[in-house]
């Protein structure tokens, strides 16, 4: 059959019921009893979910390979054994109180494309692959997107393997247990070439739902800068230390945060500024605080704005120190990512052909696709989630929206696989 017939056949073969049933099956693994999951990276629950995907894949005759950080690649062979694969996927690990769609949708959508191609007996020149990236969430082991970052060469393998969780268990130890359970013999090299990479994901924001769009064509991922600020004052008795003599670390830290929020105020609402961690010491009701530690998560899609505003953080903190000492450490700096224009054009054209209401949008969250964009032509597809809620047990998406996003993914992967 010609390409247009293959596309029609493949898109029609995508099963909304199978896709949804698999989401519900994976949702049982690490279920919290409150509607969500706790399936943190390289935990027994993470391994069990990977095994479930491997079982479904083996039943269809797909092969599997793993690399040295545990990224798992599932392949449906193409007609040309030398051709580079078209890869799609995401992650299967969750936050401690995570939802049933963040990450896992991208994995199951990619697997559904492989299954639909087999159901429809559609042959592709290039192999089609579904990938499960290791430790995208970074809730148990830091940093986030560990598997894709190591694969792309942006993080040293040994550095990742030596990382420990709050109980002192290393990635090296947890990975060895997970790899032993999976039993995948075929090895995949880091930076193994791909023809293209696509990632489907829930939006994790409210825009698609608010605009009644089914599909977001992601133009890129905004950049981010993380800071760790430590303010050191002097502890004193709350009842006897005069205000004029105090070096109150909490007062100074609050002045810094207030000034930074005012500085970051953006009428266009594109700046994302968050103080997510705030620790006061000695945390006693009758002692002037002597130390405060807080963190900043600052994001913006424009590299110039990210640099200009981020470069002012330290100066503002020092100006508001009020006699206290302050240390400002930038812990992460990640520039904005722009996805391949040709891939975005292909996704737009496919969405239009399938009559899917769509729009271009920037991703506020970081995804594994960010690191693939430096290796191969890449793109992302967003589908709506109720209320824009994510990293939450109440996270919700509809079977219809998940299936529509998967049909768009199927067409795009097929077109790329036959180039």
C-alpha positions, 0 to 999 in steps of 0.5 A, a space after each residue: 500500500 502507498 504511504 497515504 493508505 498506510 497512514 490511514 490504516 495505522 491511525 485507524 488501528 490505534 486502540 483507545 480501549 487498549 491504550 486506556 486499559 494499559 494506563 489503568 493496569 500500570 496505575 495499579 503498580 505503586 497505587 497510593 490508594 488516593 487515586 495516584 501512584 508512588 513509583 519512584 525511580 529504580 524502586 521495585 514498583 518502577 521495575 515491575 512497571 517496566 516488566 509489564 511493558 516488556 511482557 506486552 512487547 515480547 508478546 508482539 515479538 518486539 525486541 528490547 535493549 538497555 543501556 548502562 543507566 537503565 534506559 530501555 528501548 523496545 524495537 519493532 523492526 523495519 525493512 532496512 536493518 541498517 536504517 536508524 530508528 524513529 524513537 518515541 517515549 518518556 518515563 514511567 517513574 513518578 513523584 512520591 504523590 504522582 498521577 497516572 499520566 505524567 510520563 507513562 502516557 508517552 511510553 504507552 502511546 509509543 508502544 501503542 504505535 508499535 502495536 497498531 503498526 503490527 495490527 495493521 500490518 504496516 511495514 516501515 523502512 526504519 525501525 520504530 522504537 519506544 523508550 523508557 527513560 530512567 529517573 526523569 522525575 528526580 524525586 528519589 535521585 537527583 538530578 531530574 532527567 537523569 537517564 536522557 542526560 547521561 544518554 546524551 552525554 551531558 552528565 557523566 555515568 559515574 556521577 549518576 551512578 554514585 548519586 544516593 537517595 535519602 536512605 543512602 542507597 546509590 543509583 548503582 545499587 538500585 539500578 543493578 537490582 532493576 536490571 537483574 529483574 528485567 533481564 534484558 541482554 541486548 546492550 544499547 550504547 549511549 548517544 546511539 544515533 536516531 533518525 528522529 525523536 518524538 515525545 507525547 505528554 500531558 500538558 501539565 498546564 491549563 492552556 489546552 483545556 482553557 482554549 478547547 484544543 486537543 493538541 499542543 505542538 511544542 515549539 520548545 522548552 523554556 530555560 531554567 536556572 536554579 539557585 541555593 541561597 544561604 543567609 547567615 545571621 546571629 542567633 539571639 534571645 527573642 526577649 532580650 535582643 534589641 532590634 537594633 542589635 539583631 542579625 535576623 536571618 529570617 528577616 533578611 531572607 524574607 526581604 530578599 524573596 520580596 525584592 526578587 518577586 517584585 523584580 521578577 514581576 512580569 505583566 506578560 506572565 512568562 516569567 516563572 519564579 518559585 521559592 520551593 524550599 525554605 529552611 529556618 534554623 534553629 527553628 525555635 519559637 523564642 530564638 532569633 533565627 541565625 540561618 536560613 536556606 532557600 532555593 529559587 527555580 527561575 524559568 523563561 523561554 527567552 535565553 536573553 531574558 533568562 540571562 539578564 534576570 538571572 544574573 541579578 539574583 545575587 546582587 539583589 540578595 546581597 543588597 537585602 542582606 541587612 547585616 547578615 552574610 549571604 552565599 548564592 550558589 547557582 546549582 543548575 543552568 539549562 538554556 531554552 531548547 527549540 525543537 526542530 522546525 521541520 518536525 513541528 511542521 510535520 506535526 502541524 500538517 498531521 494534526 490538520 489532516 486529522 482535523 485535530 484542534 491544535 496550537 503551538 506552545 512552549 513547555 514550562 516543564 523540562 522533559 527528556 526530549 530536551 536532551 534528544 534535541 541536541 542529538 536528532 530532530 525532535 519534537 513534542 506533542 501535548 494533550 490536555 490534563 484536567 485543570 492543568 493539574 500534575 505532580 498530583 494524585 488527582 492528575 486526570 486525562 480523558 481516554 479520547 484525548 490520549 488516543 487522539 494524541 497517539 493517532 497524531 504520534 502514529 502518523 508522524 512516526 510513520 512519515 519519519 520512518 519511511 523517509 
